[in-house]
């Protein structure tokens, strides 16, 4: 399998309204989703998402949290009233979901099977958000969006990863072996941030935008008492076969290499865990304090104390994972699989650069590239880390507009290593991946959108003209509904009734 598994990224975008810092972000987010949906002929309404199979309070440790004690932000299966403009929610023809997630517009990518495709459809989300901003700018003052994870004033919002795993893998093994990896991963995948502490009150620069907002090692919450390992047990697939690992620790990446490594190295470590191939304890003493200490040290000298007494830097700890993965790939014969080989190449390349001289990874790692720009301003203008100018640059770095966002301008100038093409990203705005059920979801919406009443990750609900009852098309297997499986069938169907008849004949509905 190597790096290949069903995966995806959910990104909540920071939002602001020029000249109105106290504007209601939920209303603004609704305007973002609605503006994009209306411009592209997509239905934006509560009914466009099917909440029937969602269970956000089910815990992987074997119990359900009571609704009475859950924070309102955890109740993602409640949708409120039909006329609430803050609940805009659409499914796009590329298989993604675009909706209001509390105070932010969120783009949830379609399911993909490789880290490279994860990059492509995540970057497609940037174009979706940029399109919405451009359309809203026609009525100044306009709304603007930022692909980041904190406003620098105490609020944090997520970039969540999702990985499909075998249900048979003991959750305790996931916690034990993934926690040390996540604690160290920020040196490769952090997006960089001006300020220390949740409200950036302490001057300084750190590697990751999210680290200061984490409080516990394991838990169900995502917006308070954030855990390193999230226990939400909501597979969006055949429940007795699959587990969906919901990762809330990561940053929103702009650099292709960092984004590839975030998905690819995590998938490889999960394969080790599923195979039972980690036979040594790498448990970290004081995990939360260590996670934050690593983030606060751009020199990468901070030592990680393991429970067995070893003291390693984060880079050295990641090298241990490289050794374990390399041995496993050699034993299974997966080392030469192209997507796996690409991830391993960049993993070794980036760790070598970070170990030799962190600044040499500026083209591949977000925090390193951002620090280089900020340091140039500090050197030129004599700025301290608590300078409002540096904080403004930090926010502008992630501006989604191509002519305003600092990262976007530097990427256009060739300052960063690119692994996917602009053409691939542009195509992914409207076209779904071809090797997961996202293909069926997206193409069915494109061809028969007027007949689709609701959709979710694991179903479509359609209305057949002349029939009173709605029809649910289950999609519980994420790697069915692919172009190879249903492409010809979709193209041959004259209408939704014909599609249902063909699916029934094929045994798929």
LOBATOR-32541 format. One line per 10 residues: number of its first residue (from 0); their letters; for each residue x, y, z of N, C-alpha, C. Coordinates in steps of 0.1 Angstrom, whole numbers. Example, Ala and Ser with C-alpha at 12.3 -4.5 7.8 and 13.67 -1.06 7.14 Angstrom:
// LOBATOR-32541
0) AS) 132/-57/78/123/-45/78/132/-33/78 ~ 128/-22/71/137/-11/71/129/0/79 $
//
This chain:
// LOBATOR-32541
0) XXXXXXXXXX) 8/-12/0/0/0/0/9/13/0 ~ 20/13/7/28/25/8/21/37/13 ~ 21/48/6/14/60/11/0/60/6 ~ -4/50/-2/-18/51/-8/-28/46/2 ~ -38/54/4/-50/51/12/-60/62/10 ~ -72/60/13/-82/71/12/-79/82/22 ~ -79/94/17/-75/105/26/-81/118/21 ~ -81/129/29/-86/142/25/-82/152/35 ~ -85/165/31/-82/176/40/-94/186/41 ~ -97/190/53/-108/200/56/-101/213/60 $
10) XXXXXXXXXX) -103/224/53/-97/237/57/-107/247/60 ~ -107/252/72/-115/264/76/-106/276/73 ~ -112/286/66/-105/298/62/-107/309/72 ~ -97/317/75/-99/329/83/-107/339/74 ~ -115/347/80/-123/356/73/-124/370/79 ~ -124/381/71/-125/394/76/-133/403/67 ~ -138/414/72/-145/424/64/-138/437/66 ~ -133/443/55/-125/456/56/-133/466/63 ~ -127/472/73/-133/483/81/-143/479/91 ~ -145/466/92/-156/461/101/-151/449/109 $
20) XXXXXXXXXX) -142/451/119/-136/440/126/-146/432/135 ~ -157/438/138/-167/431/146/-179/425/139 ~ -177/425/126/-188/419/117/-190/404/121 ~ -202/400/120/-206/386/123/-199/376/113 ~ -189/368/118/-182/359/108/-191/348/102 ~ -201/344/110/-210/334/104/-218/339/93 ~ -223/352/94/-230/358/83/-221/360/71 ~ -209/365/74/-199/367/63/-196/353/56 ~ -194/343/64/-191/330/58/-202/325/49 ~ -214/327/54/-226/324/45/-226/331/32 $
30) XXXXXXXXXX) -221/343/32/-221/351/20/-210/345/10 ~ -199/340/16/-188/334/8/-194/322/1 ~ -200/313/8/-205/301/2/-216/304/-8 ~ -225/312/-5/-236/316/-14/-231/322/-26 ~ -221/331/-25/-216/338/-37/-210/328/-47 ~ -202/319/-42/-196/309/-51/-207/300/-57 ~ -216/295/-48/-226/286/-53/-235/292/-64 ~ -239/305/-61/-248/311/-71/-241/314/-84 ~ -228/317/-83/-221/320/-96/-219/308/-104 ~ -219/296/-98/-216/284/-105/-228/275/-106 $
40) XXXXXXXXXX) -240/280/-103/-252/272/-105/-253/261/-95 ~ -247/262/-83/-248/251/-73/-259/255/-63 ~ -267/246/-59/-277/248/-49/-271/250/-35 ~ -274/262/-29/-269/264/-15/-281/265/-6 ~ -283/254/1/-294/253/11/-291/242/21 ~ -298/242/32/-297/232/42/-298/218/37 ~ -308/217/28/-311/203/23/-301/197/14 ~ -290/204/11/-280/199/1/-270/190/8 ~ -271/189/22/-262/180/29/-271/170/37 ~ -267/157/36/-275/147/43/-268/144/56 $
50) XXXXXXXXXX) -274/147/67/-268/145/80/-272/132/87 ~ -279/123/80/-285/111/86/-275/102/92 ~ -263/100/86/-254/91/91/-242/97/99 ~ -244/110/103/-233/116/111/-235/113/125 ~ -223/111/132/-223/108/146/-211/114/153 ~ -211/128/154/-199/135/159/-195/132/173 ~ -205/126/181/-202/124/195/-198/109/198 ~ -196/101/188/-192/88/190/-177/87/191 ~ -172/81/202/-158/81/206/-151/68/203 ~ -139/69/197/-132/56/193/-128/48/205 $
60) XXXXXXXXXX) -129/53/217/-126/45/229/-138/37/234 ~ -149/38/226/-160/28/229/-172/34/236 ~ -174/47/235/-186/53/241/-190/65/233 ~ -202/70/236/-208/82/230/-208/93/240 ~ -204/105/237/-205/116/246/-220/120/246 ~ -225/124/258/-239/128/259/-241/142/252 ~ -252/144/245/-254/157/239/-255/168/249 ~ -260/165/261/-262/175/271/-249/181/276 ~ -238/174/275/-225/179/280/-216/183/268 ~ -220/181/256/-211/184/245/-212/199/242 $
70) XXXXXXXXXX) -200/205/238/-200/219/234/-208/220/221 ~ -215/231/219/-223/233/207/-215/231/194 ~ -202/235/194/-194/233/182/-192/219/178 ~ -195/209/187/-193/195/184/-206/189/177 ~ -217/197/178/-229/191/172/-230/194/158 ~ -221/188/150/-221/191/136/-232/184/128 ~ -240/176/135/-251/169/128/-264/176/130 ~ -264/189/136/-276/197/137/-275/208/127 ~ -286/212/121/-286/221/110/-295/233/112 ~ -303/234/122/-310/246/125/-322/248/115 $
80) XXXXXXXXXX) -326/260/113/-338/263/106/-335/266/91 ~ -345/264/83/-343/265/68/-339/279/64 ~ -343/289/71/-340/303/67/-328/309/73 ~ -319/301/79/-307/307/86/-296/308/75 ~ -292/321/72/-283/323/61/-269/318/65 ~ -266/315/78/-253/311/82/-251/296/80 ~ -260/289/74/-259/275/72/-258/271/58 ~ -253/280/49/-251/277/35/-242/264/34 ~ -246/255/25/-239/242/25/-241/236/11 ~ -230/234/4/-232/228/-9/-221/217/-12 $
90) XXXXXXXXXX) -225/209/-21/-215/199/-26/-212/203/-41 ~ -199/203/-44/-194/208/-56/-192/196/-66 ~ -191/199/-79/-189/189/-89/-176/182/-88 ~ -166/188/-81/-154/180/-79/-154/171/-67 ~ -166/169/-61/-168/160/-50/-166/166/-36 ~ -162/179/-36/-159/185/-23/-171/191/-17 ~ -170/194/-4/-181/201/3/-176/215/7 ~ -185/225/4/-182/239/7/-193/244/16 ~ -190/248/28/-201/251/38/-196/261/49 ~ -205/265/57/-202/273/69/-200/264/81 $
100) XXXXXXXXXX) -188/264/86/-185/256/98/-183/266/110 ~ -195/269/116/-195/279/127/-191/293/122 ~ -179/297/125/-175/311/122/-166/312/110 ~ -165/301/101/-156/301/90/-162/294/78 ~ -158/298/66/-162/290/54/-152/279/54 ~ -157/267/51/-148/255/51/-149/248/37 ~ -137/244/32/-136/236/20/-131/223/25 ~ -140/212/23/-136/199/26/-133/191/13 ~ -121/188/11/-117/182/-2/-124/169/-5 ~ -125/165/-17/-130/151/-20/-120/141/-15 $
110) XXXXXXXXXX) -125/128/-14/-116/117/-11/-106/115/-22 ~ -93/113/-18/-83/110/-28/-75/98/-23 ~ -66/92/-30/-59/81/-26/-44/83/-25 ~ -39/94/-29/-24/97/-29/-22/111/-23 ~ -10/113/-16/-7/126/-11/-6/137/-22 ~ -2/133/-34/-1/143/-45/-15/147/-49 ~ -24/138/-50/-38/142/-53/-44/150/-41 ~ -40/147/-29/-44/155/-18/-40/170/-20 ~ -27/172/-24/-23/185/-27/-31/192/-38 ~ -34/185/-48/-41/191/-60/-55/196/-55 $
120) XXXXXXXXXX) -62/187/-49/-76/191/-45/-76/200/-33 ~ -66/201/-25/-65/211/-14/-63/225/-21 ~ -53/225/-30/-51/238/-37/-62/242/-45 ~ -70/233/-50/-83/237/-58/-92/245/-48 ~ -92/241/-35/-100/248/-26/-95/263/-25 ~ -83/265/-26/-78/279/-26/-84/287/-37 ~ -85/281/-49/-91/288/-61/-106/290/-59 ~ -112/281/-52/-127/282/-49/-128/295/-41 ~ -120/296/-30/-122/307/-21/-118/320/-27 ~ -107/320/-36/-103/332/-43/-114/337/-52 $
130) XXXXXXXXXX) -121/327/-59/-132/331/-68/-143/338/-60 ~ -146/332/-48/-157/338/-40/-153/352/-35 ~ -141/354/-31/-136/368/-27/-137/377/-39 ~ -133/373/-50/-134/382/-62/-148/386/-65 ~ -157/377/-64/-171/381/-66/-177/390/-56 ~ -173/388/-43/-178/396/-33/-172/410/-33 ~ -160/411/-39/-153/424/-40/-161/434/-48 ~ -170/429/-56/-178/438/-65/-187/447/-57 ~ -189/445/-44/-198/453/-35/-189/457/-23 ~ -180/467/-25/-171/471/-14/-179/477/-2 $
140) XXXXXXXXXX) -173/476/10/-160/469/12/-162/454/12 ~ -152/447/6/-153/433/3/-148/424/15 ~ -153/412/14/-149/401/24/-135/396/18 ~ -126/392/28/-114/386/24/-112/373/32 ~ -104/364/26/-102/351/32/-87/348/33 ~ -83/340/43/-69/337/46/-68/322/49 ~ -58/316/42/-56/302/45/-45/301/56 ~ -50/302/68/-42/302/80/-49/295/91 ~ -44/295/103/-50/288/114/-52/297/127 ~ -49/309/126/-51/318/138/-51/332/133 $
150) XXXXXXXXXX) -59/340/141/-60/355/138/-49/363/145 ~ -41/356/153/-31/363/161/-36/370/173 ~ -49/368/176/-56/375/188/-62/365/197 ~ -60/352/196/-65/342/205/-74/332/199 ~ -78/334/186/-87/324/180/-79/315/170 ~ -83/302/170/-77/293/161/-88/285/154 ~ -85/281/142/-94/274/134/-86/263/126 ~ -93/252/122/-86/240/119/-83/238/104 ~ -73/230/102/-70/223/90/-69/208/94 ~ -80/201/91/-81/187/96/-78/177/85 $
160) XXXXXXXXXX) -70/167/88/-67/156/79/-76/144/82 ~ -79/136/72/-86/124/74/-80/112/67 ~ -78/101/74/-72/90/68/-80/77/71 ~ -83/70/61/-91/57/63/-82/46/68 ~ -86/39/78/-77/29/84/-86/16/86 ~ -79/5/89/-86/-7/92/-92/-6/106 ~ -104/-10/107/-111/-10/120/-104/-20/130 ~ -97/-30/125/-91/-40/134/-79/-34/141 ~ -73/-23/137/-62/-17/144/-66/-12/158 ~ -60/-17/168/-63/-12/182/-61/3/183 $
170) XXXXXXXXXX) -71/10/188/-69/25/189/-58/28/199 ~ -55/20/209/-44/23/218/-31/23/211 ~ -29/14/201/-17/14/193/-16/27/185 ~ -27/32/179/-26/45/172/-22/56/181 ~ -27/57/193/-23/67/203/-8/66/206 ~ -4/54/209/10/52/214/20/55/204 ~ 18/51/191/28/53/181/27/66/173 ~ 15/71/172/13/83/164/16/96/172 ~ 14/96/185/16/108/193/30/113/192 ~ 41/105/193/54/111/192/57/117/178 $
180) XXXXXXXXXX) 52/110/168/53/115/154/47/129/153 ~ 35/130/158/28/143/157/35/154/164 ~ 40/150/176/48/160/184/59/166/176 ~ 66/158/168/78/162/161/75/167/147 ~ 63/164/141/60/167/127/61/181/123 ~ 59/190/133/58/205/130/71/210/124 ~ 82/204/126/95/209/120/94/208/105 ~ 86/198/100/85/197/85/73/204/80 ~ 62/204/88/49/208/82/43/220/89 ~ 50/226/98/44/238/104/44/250/95 $
190) XXXXXXXXXX) 34/259/96/33/270/87/39/283/92 ~ 44/283/105/50/295/110/41/305/115 ~ 45/312/126/36/322/132/43/332/140 ~ 39/345/139/45/355/147/38/355/160 ~ 45/354/171/39/355/185/39/341/192 ~ 40/341/205/40/329/213/28/330/222 ~ 21/319/224/10/318/233/-3/320/224 ~ -14/316/230/-27/316/222/-30/329/217 ~ -27/340/224/-30/353/220/-18/361/215 ~ -7/354/212/5/359/206/11/371/215 $
200) XXXXXXXXXX) 8/370/228/12/381/237/27/381/238 ~ 34/370/238/48/369/240/55/371/227 ~ 64/381/225/71/383/212/79/371/208 ~ 79/368/195/87/357/190/82/351/178 ~ 88/341/173/83/334/161/83/319/164 ~ 73/312/159/73/297/162/70/290/149 ~ 72/277/149/71/268/137/57/266/133 ~ 48/264/143/34/259/140/24/269/145 ~ 13/270/137/2/280/141/-7/274/151 ~ -8/260/152/-18/254/161/-12/249/174 $
210) XXXXXXXXXX) 1/247/176/6/240/187/1/246/201 ~ 2/259/202/-2/266/215/-16/264/219 ~ -25/259/210/-39/258/213/-43/244/217 ~ -33/235/219/-36/221/223/-33/219/238 ~ -42/212/245/-42/211/259/-42/197/265 ~ -46/187/257/-46/173/262/-41/164/251 ~ -38/152/256/-32/142/247/-42/135/238 ~ -54/131/244/-64/123/237/-77/129/241 ~ -86/130/231/-100/135/234/-109/137/222 ~ -121/139/224/-131/140/214/-133/155/208 $
220) XXXXXXXXXX) -129/164/216/-132/178/213/-123/183/201 ~ -127/193/194/-119/199/184/-118/214/185 ~ -126/221/193/-125/236/194/-122/240/208 ~ -121/231/218/-117/234/231/-111/222/237 ~ -102/223/247/-94/212/252/-89/203/240 ~ -83/210/230/-79/203/218/-69/192/221 ~ -71/180/216/-62/169/218/-52/166/207 ~ -41/161/210/-31/157/199/-37/146/191 ~ -44/136/197/-51/125/190/-66/127/193 ~ -73/130/182/-88/132/183/-94/118/181 $
230) XXXXXXXXXX) -105/116/190/-111/103/191/-124/102/183 ~ -128/112/175/-141/111/168/-141/98/160 ~ -152/90/162/-153/78/155/-165/79/145 ~ -162/85/134/-173/88/124/-167/84/110 ~ -167/71/106/-160/66/95/-165/71/81 ~ -177/75/80/-183/78/67/-181/67/57 ~ -181/55/62/-179/43/54/-184/31/62 ~ -182/19/57/-187/7/64/-180/6/77 ~ -188/8/88/-183/10/101/-176/-1/107 ~ -180/-14/104/-173/-25/110/-160/-29/103 $
240) XXXXXXXXXX) -157/-22/92/-145/-24/84/-135/-13/85 ~ -140/-1/86/-131/11/85/-132/20/98 ~ -121/26/100/-120/37/109/-114/49/102 ~ -120/61/104/-115/73/98/-107/81/109 ~ -94/82/108/-86/89/117/-88/104/114 ~ -93/112/124/-96/126/122/-84/133/129 ~ -76/140/121/-64/146/127/-66/161/127 ~ -65/167/139/-68/182/140/-56/190/143 ~ -44/184/144/-32/190/149/-25/199/138 ~ -27/196/125/-19/202/115/-22/216/111 $
250) XXXXXXXXXX) -13/222/104/-14/236/99/-19/236/85 ~ -24/247/80/-27/249/66/-14/252/59 ~ -11/243/50/2/245/42/0/252/29 ~ 10/260/25/10/266/12/21/259/3 ~ 32/255/10/43/248/2/39/234/-2 ~ 41/231/-14/38/218/-19/45/207/-12 ~ 58/208/-10/66/198/-3/61/195/11 ~ 58/206/18/53/204/32/40/197/32 ~ 31/201/23/18/195/22/18/181/18 ~ 27/177/9/29/163/5/34/155/17 $
260) XXXXXXXXXX) 44/161/25/49/153/36/39/152/47 ~ 31/162/49/21/161/60/12/149/57 ~ 7/147/45/-2/136/42/6/123/40 ~ 17/124/33/25/112/30/31/105/41 ~ 38/113/50/45/107/61/35/101/71 ~ 24/108/73/14/103/83/8/90/78 ~ 6/89/65/0/77/59/10/65/61 ~ 23/68/59/33/58/61/34/53/75 ~ 34/62/85/34/59/99/22/51/102 ~ 10/54/97/-2/46/99/-1/32/94 $
270) XXXXXXXXXX) 6/31/82/8/17/77/17/9/87 ~ 27/15/93/35/8/103/27/4/114 ~ 18/12/119/9/9/130/0/-2/126 ~ -6/-2/115/-16/-12/110/-9/-26/109 ~ 4/-25/105/12/-38/103/18/-43/116 ~ 17/-35/127/24/-39/139/39/-39/138 ~ 44/-29/130/58/-29/127/66/-20/135 ~ 60/-13/145/67/-5/155/69/-13/168 ~ 81/-17/170/83/-26/182/91/-19/193 ~ 92/-7/192/99/1/203/90/12/207 $
280) XXXXXXXXXX) 91/16/220/84/27/225/91/40/223 ~ 84/49/216/90/62/214/82/73/222 ~ 75/68/233/66/77/240/74/89/246 ~ 67/100/245/74/113/249/69/117/263 ~ 78/121/271/75/126/285/69/140/283 ~ 58/143/290/52/156/289/49/160/275 ~ 39/153/268/37/155/254/32/169/250 ~ 23/176/258/18/189/254/29/199/256 ~ 36/199/267/47/209/269/58/207/258 ~ 61/195/254/71/192/244/66/197/230 $
290) XXXXXXXXXX) 54/194/227/48/199/214/50/214/213 ~ 47/221/224/48/236/223/62/241/223 ~ 71/234/231/85/238/232/92/236/218 ~ 88/225/211/94/224/198/90/235/188 ~ 77/239/189/72/249/181/78/263/184 ~ 82/265/196/88/278/200/103/279/197 ~ 109/269/191/123/269/188/127/267/174 ~ 128/279/166/132/278/152/146/273/150 ~ 155/272/161/168/267/159/168/252/158 ~ 157/245/162/155/231/161/164/224/171 $
300) XXXXXXXXXX) 169/231/181/178/224/191/170/219/203 ~ 157/222/205/149/217/216/150/202/217 ~ 153/197/228/153/182/230/140/177/234 ~ 137/165/229/125/157/233/129/146/242 ~ 124/146/254/127/136/264/117/124/263 ~ 122/113/259/114/101/258/112/95/272 ~ 102/87/274/99/80/287/110/71/291 ~ 118/65/281/129/56/284/142/63/288 ~ 141/77/288/153/85/292/161/90/280 ~ 158/86/268/166/91/256/162/106/254 $
310) XXXXXXXXXX) 171/114/249/168/128/246/173/130/232 ~ 163/134/224/165/136/209/159/149/205 ~ 165/155/194/158/166/188/146/161/180 ~ 137/170/176/125/166/168/130/159/155 ~ 140/165/149/145/160/137/151/146/139 ~ 158/144/150/163/130/152/152/120/155 ~ 142/124/161/130/116/163/124/112/150 ~ 123/122/141/117/119/128/126/110/120 ~ 139/111/121/148/102/115/146/87/119 ~ 142/85/132/139/72/137/127/66/130 $
320) XXXXXXXXXX) 117/75/127/105/70/120/109/67/105 ~ 118/75/99/123/72/86/129/58/85 ~ 137/55/95/144/42/96/134/31/97 ~ 124/32/105/113/22/107/105/20/94 ~ 102/32/87/94/31/75/102/25/64 ~ 115/29/63/123/23/52/125/8/53 ~ 127/3/65/128/-11/68/115/-18/64 ~ 104/-12/67/91/-19/64/89/-19/49 ~ 92/-8/42/90/-8/28/99/-17/21 ~ 111/-19/26/120/-29/20/115/-43/21 $
330) XXXXXXXXXX) 109/-45/33/104/-59/36/91/-62/27 ~ 83/-52/25/71/-54/17/72/-52/2 ~ 83/-47/-2/86/-44/-16/78/-32/-22 ~ 74/-23/-13/67/-11/-17/75/1/-19 ~ 88/0/-17/97/12/-17/97/19/-31 ~ 95/11/-41/96/16/-55/83/21/-60 ~ 72/20/-53/59/25/-57/61/40/-59 ~ 57/46/-71/61/60/-74/57/70/-63 ~ 44/69/-58/40/79/-49/47/78/-35 ~ 50/65/-32/57/63/-19/72/67/-21 $
340) XXXXXXXXXX) 78/65/-32/92/69/-34/93/84/-34 ~ 83/91/-40/83/106/-39/83/111/-25 ~ 74/106/-17/73/110/-3/86/107/4 ~ 92/95/3/104/92/10/116/101/5 ~ 116/104/-8/127/113/-13/126/127/-6 ~ 114/132/-5/113/146/1/114/145/16 ~ 110/134/22/112/133/37/127/133/40 ~ 135/125/33/149/125/36/155/139/32 ~ 151/144/21/157/157/17/154/168/27 ~ 142/169/32/139/180/41/145/178/55 $
350) XXXXXXXXXX) 146/165/60/152/163/73/167/166/72 ~ 173/162/60/188/165/58/190/180/59 ~ 182/187/52/183/202/51/181/208/65 ~ 171/204/72/168/210/85/179/206/95 ~ 185/195/94/196/191/103/209/198/100 ~ 211/201/87/223/208/83/222/223/86 ~ 211/229/81/209/243/83/194/246/80 ~ 186/249/90/172/250/87/168/260/76 ~ 176/270/74/173/280/64/174/275/50 ~ 181/263/48/183/257/35/170/250/30 $
360) XXXXXXXXXX) 160/249/39/147/243/35/136/253/32 ~ 141/266/29/131/276/27/122/274/15 ~ 126/266/5/118/264/-7/108/253/-5 ~ 109/245/6/101/234/8/92/235/20 ~ 96/242/30/89/242/43/84/256/46 ~ 71/256/49/64/269/51/70/278/61 ~ 73/273/73/77/281/84/91/287/81 ~ 99/279/74/113/284/70/112/295/60 ~ 104/293/50/102/304/40/96/317/46 ~ 86/315/54/80/327/61/91/334/70 $
370) XXXXXXXXXX) 98/326/78/108/332/86/119/340/79 ~ 122/335/67/132/342/59/127/356/55 ~ 114/357/51/109/370/47/107/379/59 ~ 102/374/70/101/382/82/114/387/87 ~ 124/379/86/138/383/91/144/394/82 ~ 141/393/69/145/403/60/139/417/64 ~ 127/417/68/121/430/72/127/434/85 ~ 129/425/94/136/428/107/149/434/105 ~ 157/428/96/171/433/93/170/447/87 ~ 161/449/78/160/461/70/155/473/79 $
380) XXXXXXXXXX) 145/470/87/138/481/94/141/481/109 ~ 149/472/114/151/471/128/139/468/136 ~ 131/459/132/118/456/138/120/445/149 ~ 113/447/160/112/436/170/101/427/167 ~ 101/415/174/90/405/170/76/409/174 ~ 75/419/183/62/424/187/57/436/178 ~ 64/438/167/61/449/158/47/446/151 ~ 38/455/151/25/454/143/28/451/129 ~ 39/456/123/42/454/109/44/439/106 ~ 52/433/115/54/418/113/42/410/115 $
390) XXXXXXXXXX) 33/414/124/21/407/126/12/408/113 ~ 12/420/107/4/422/95/10/414/84 ~ 23/413/83/29/405/72/25/390/74 ~ 25/386/86/21/372/89/7/369/84 ~ -2/378/86/-16/376/82/-16/377/66 ~ -9/387/61/-10/389/46/-3/377/39 ~ 6/370/45/12/358/39/2/349/34 ~ -9/347/41/-19/337/37/-31/342/30 ~ -31/355/26/-42/361/19/-44/353/6 ~ -57/349/3/-60/340/-8/-58/347/-22 $
400) XXXXXXXXXX) -58/360/-22/-58/367/-35/-44/366/-41 ~ -43/364/-54/-30/361/-60/-22/374/-61 ~ -28/386/-61/-21/398/-62/-18/405/-48 ~ -23/399/-37/-21/404/-24/-14/395/-15 ~ -17/382/-16/-11/372/-7/4/371/-9 ~ 12/373/1/27/373/0/31/359/-5 ~ 26/349/0/31/336/-5/27/334/-19 ~ 15/338/-23/11/336/-37/21/344/-47 ~ 24/356/-43/33/364/-51/47/358/-52 ~ 52/352/-41/65/346/-41/65/333/-48 $
410) XXXXXXXXXX) 54/326/-48/53/313/-55/53/316/-70 ~ 46/327/-74/46/331/-88/60/335/-93 ~ 68/340/-84/82/344/-87/92/332/-87 ~ 87/320/-84/96/308/-84/103/306/-71 ~ 99/311/-60/106/310/-47/104/297/-40 ~ 94/289/-45/91/276/-38/90/265/-47 ~ 94/253/-42/93/241/-50/79/236/-53 ~ 75/235/-65/62/231/-69/62/216/-74 ~ 52/209/-69/51/194/-72/39/192/-81 ~ 30/201/-82/18/200/-90/17/212/-99 $
420) XXXXXXXXXX) 10/211/-110/9/222/-120/-3/230/-118 ~ -3/243/-122/-14/251/-121/-26/246/-129 ~ -23/239/-140/-33/233/-149/-41/222/-141 ~ -33/214/-134/-39/203/-127/-49/208/-116 ~ -44/219/-109/-52/225/-98/-64/231/-104 ~ -63/239/-115/-75/245/-121/-85/235/-125 ~ -81/224/-131/-90/213/-135/-97/207/-123 ~ -91/206/-112/-96/200/-100/-107/209/-93 ~ -108/221/-97/-119/230/-92/-133/224/-95 ~ -134/218/-107/-147/213/-112/-147/198/-114 $
430) XXXXXXXXXX) -135/192/-115/-135/177/-118/-131/169/-106 ~ -138/158/-103/-135/150/-91/-123/141/-94 ~ -117/136/-83/-107/125/-85/-114/113/-92 ~ -107/105/-99/-113/94/-107/-112/81/-99 ~ -105/80/-88/-103/67/-82/-109/65/-68 ~ -119/73/-65/-127/71/-53/-142/74/-56 ~ -150/72/-46/-165/75/-48/-167/89/-50 ~ -158/98/-48/-159/112/-51/-163/114/-66 ~ -158/105/-74/-160/106/-89/-175/105/-91 ~ -182/95/-85/-196/93/-87/-204/105/-82 $
440) XXXXXXXXXX) -200/109/-70/-207/121/-63/-206/133/-72 ~ -194/136/-77/-192/148/-85/-199/148/-98 ~ -197/136/-105/-203/135/-119/-218/134/-118 ~ -223/128/-108/-238/127/-107/-243/141/-105 ~ -237/149/-97/-241/163/-94/-240/171/-107 ~ -229/169/-115/-228/176/-127/-238/173/-137 ~ -242/160/-139/-251/156/-149/-265/157/-145 ~ -268/154/-132/-282/153/-127/-285/161/-115 ~ -278/173/-114/-278/181/-102/-292/185/-98 ~ -301/188/-107/-315/192/-104/-323/181/-97 $
450) XXXXXXXXXX) -318/169/-98/-325/157/-92/-319/153/-79 ~ -308/159/-75/-301/155/-63/-306/163/-52 ~ -313/157/-42/-319/164/-31/-309/167/-20 ~ -300/157/-17/-290/159/-7/-279/149/-10 ~ -268/152/-4/-256/144/-5/-248/143/8 ~ -240/133/9/-231/133/20/-219/125/15 ~ -209/122/24/-197/115/20/-201/101/15 ~ -211/95/22/-214/81/19/-228/78/13 ~ -235/89/7/-247/86/1/-251/98/-8 ~ -260/95/-18/-267/106/-25/-282/103/-24 $
460) XXXXXXXXXX) -290/113/-22/-304/112/-21/-310/119/-34 ~ -317/112/-42/-322/117/-54/-337/116/-55 ~ -343/125/-63/-357/125/-66/-360/121/-80 ~ -367/110/-82/-370/105/-95/-384/111/-99 ~ -384/118/-110/-397/124/-115/-408/114/-116 ~ -420/117/-110/-431/109/-110/-432/99/-98 ~ -422/99/-90/-422/90/-78/-423/99/-66 ~ -431/95/-56/-432/103/-44/-421/101/-34 ~ -416/89/-34/-405/86/-24/-391/89/-30 ~ -383/95/-21/-369/97/-25/-361/85/-25 $
470) XXXXXXXXXX) -350/85/-33/-342/73/-34/-328/76/-29 ~ -323/67/-19/-309/69/-14/-300/59/-21 ~ -289/65/-27/-279/57/-33/-267/56/-23 ~ -265/44/-17/-254/43/-7/-241/42/-14 ~ -231/48/-7/-217/48/-12/-208/45/0 ~ -210/34/6/-203/30/18/-188/26/16 ~ -185/22/4/-171/18/1/-164/29/-7 ~ -155/36/0/-149/48/-6/-141/45/-19 ~ -137/33/-22/-130/30/-35/-139/23/-45 ~ -152/24/-43/-162/21/-54/-168/34/-59 $
480) XXXXXXXXXX) -175/34/-70/-180/46/-76/-169/54/-83 ~ -159/47/-87/-148/53/-94/-151/54/-109 ~ -142/61/-116/-145/62/-131/-145/49/-137 ~ -135/40/-133/-135/27/-139/-147/19/-136 ~ -153/21/-125/-165/13/-120/-178/19/-127 ~ -180/32/-126/-193/37/-130/-192/48/-141 ~ -180/50/-147/-178/61/-157/-187/59/-169 ~ -186/47/-175/-194/44/-187/-209/44/-184 ~ -213/39/-172/-227/38/-168/-233/53/-166 ~ -225/62/-160/-230/76/-159/-232/82/-172 $
490) XXXXXXXXXX) -222/80/-181/-223/87/-194/-234/81/-203 ~ -238/69/-201/-248/62/-209/-262/66/-203 ~ -263/71/-191/-276/73/-185/-283/86/-191 ~ -295/85/-195/-302/96/-202/-308/106/-191 ~ -312/101/-180/-317/109/-169/-315/101/-156 ~ -320/107/-145/-318/101/-132/-325/88/-130 ~ -337/86/-136/-343/73/-135/-336/63/-143 ~ -330/66/-154/-322/57/-162/-309/53/-154 ~ -303/63/-147/-291/61/-139/-295/51/-128 ~ -306/53/-121/-310/44/-110/-312/29/-115 $
500) XXXXXXXXX) -318/28/-127/-321/15/-133/-308/8/-136 ~ -298/16/-141/-285/10/-145/-277/6/-133 ~ -278/14/-122/-271/11/-110/-277/-2/-104 ~ -290/-3/-104/-297/-15/-99/-292/-28/-107 ~ -292/-26/-120/-288/-37/-128/-273/-41/-125 ~ -265/-31/-122/-251/-33/-119/-249/-38/-105 ~ -260/-38/-97/-258/-42/-83/-253/-31/-74 ~ -253/-19/-79/-247/-8/-71/-257/1/-64 ~ -270/-2/-65/-280/7/-59/-292/-2/-55 $
//
